[in-house]
Amino acid sequence: MTTRLLHHFAFDPNSRQARLTLGEKKIAFTERPVRYWEHDLEFHALSPSGMTPVLKIDGEGPSLTLCEAPAILDWAETFTPEPPLLSRDPAERAEAFRLRQWFDRKFEVEVDSPILFERMEKRLQNLGPPEARPLREGREALRWHLDMLERLLAERDWLAGRALSLADFAAAGHLSVLDYFGEIDWGRLPGLKTWWMKLKSRPCFRPLLEDRLPGLAPAPHYAQLDF
């Protein structure tokens, strides 16, 4: 019997990328929530870096431990080619990889690190109240990134081109956490808002819309498909 156990934190953007991709591919898995900032012996034995997510697979030949989102997403694309999330068109495929890297490096450093640390991680770790300066800098960077996405979607159906791809799920992993905290002004981004509503309407997105952070309710529109 095959078991696939995803060790993840619900509000980690990289964990959300993995959940979305596995859901879109209809690859069954069970979940083990991880508080990655705590000393979890079981989790750290699987992930020396201490970073979520990790997918542990048993029963499909040799046991596999896939550490962090890129490994999980690439495995999923190979394991279940349909529906494809990487285009056969070389230009669109390259663009999907470019945007994945954009979000997982530049966006994470400039936007996630200041905003999510101040609004979420400090709260979870009892590190005191948010500070205004890093929040302001993160929000300025977020506005620049969102404007870039709006320009892309003025000419494309999906972020990397004509078809839904891993680039869209990379973006969604990051934007969905920020949206929970009401950090995105969708009203000034009509193209991005249309893309977001299409993405939120996919069945793979439903579990994310049910996530709740104890003691902190989501923005009123967070779980609404049409807002």
Order of alpha helices (4+ residues) and beta strands (2+ residues): beta-alpha-beta-alpha-beta-beta-alpha-alpha-alpha-alpha-alpha-alpha-alpha-alpha
